[in-house]
């Protein structure tokens, strides 16, 4: 019997786990193309963290500066190259990079919120900062707050507000290094 569900050798049924429909194969290839699109959009420093093979890395780097139409063709090529790769590992590493980036964005927004609340005169935020950052120079922070409020009243550029934010960023970085 010449049927794709039966083996020609001994007429036993094939294992359904090994059989993939044409639609399933197409879906997998579309997923690989989408993963390729994500890789092409990443900066080089993040690509280096993914441990890509040299062929795949070259294809991704080659596709980054291309125009839309050329990049679309190159995405298909990157997707085909990933068939031979451990793309599940690449997806996991990509997910870790995105989570780290989301954490950085969350910390950035927290620092902005603290700065804005300090400039608005919220005393509770100072207590939070003192408990969060051990090496916080309270006198310097208060001086920056006063200067920023004075600059705001005089409608000058917010130099002290920027310095306050930078100081809080440095404190956050020191905390992360410990």
C-alpha positions, -999 to 999 in steps of 0.1 A, spaced: 0 0 0 14 34 -10 0 56 17 20 82 37 4 69 69 17 34 64 53 22 61 61 5 28 83 -20 45 60 -37 69 26 -20 66 27 -8 102 13 26 110 37 55 114 40 72 147 18 103 147 44 122 166 68 120 137 43 131 111 40 169 105 13 183 83 22 209 57 4 235 77 23 227 109 56 230 90 45 264 76 36 276 111 70 266 124 87 284 95 67 315 102 77 314 138 113 312 128 109 341 104 93 362 132 123 352 155 146 363 127 128 397 125 133 401 163 170 392 160 175 418 132 159 445 153 183 438 183 214 459 189 248 442 184 256 441 221 224 420 227 231 398 197 265 389 212 247 376 243 227 351 223 256 329 212 246 327 176 266 307 151 289 328 128 267 322 97 235 333 115 252 363 131 266 374 97 232 371 81 215 391 109 242 418 108 240 420 71 202 425 72 202 453 98 211 482 76 190 470 46 159 488 33 125 473 40 121 452 9 156 438 10 153 432 47 121 413 42 139 389 18 168 386 42 144 377 71 133 347 51 170 337 47 176 341 84 146 320 91 159 292 69 193 294 86 176 290 120 161 256 110 196 242 116 201 261 149 189 255 184 162 281 180 145 272 213 177 282 231 178 314 211 142 321 221 150 315 258 181 338 257 161 365 238 134 363 265 160 368 292 174 399 274 139 413 271 132 407 308 164 424 318 156 454 295 121 456 311 137 456 345 160 484 335 130 504 322 111 498 354 141 510 375 144 541 353 108 550 358 111 545 395 140 569 397 121 595 376 91 591 400 113 596 431 129 627 415 95 642 407 81 635 441 112 650 458 109 681 437 72 683 446 82 683 483 73 648 494 92 641 526 83 604 526 103 598 495 135 610 513 129 584 540 125 557 513 157 568 496 176 568 529 165 533 537 172 521 501 206 537 495 231 534 523 256 560 509 230 587 502 243 622 509 211 637 523 226 673 524 236 671 487 202 658 477 184 686 496 207 712 480 198 698 445 161 699 454 163 735 465 183 745 434 159 727 411 129 744 427 146 778 424 154 771 387 118 761 381 106 794 396 130 814 375 121 793 344 157 783 338 168 750 324 164 721 349 201 716 355 197 706 392 168 683 384 190 665 359 219 663 384 195 649 410 183 622 386 219 614 377 228 612 414 200 588 420 211 567 390 246 565 404 232 554 438 211 527 420 242 515 401 263 514 433 235 493 449 235 469 419 273 465 422 271 453 457 
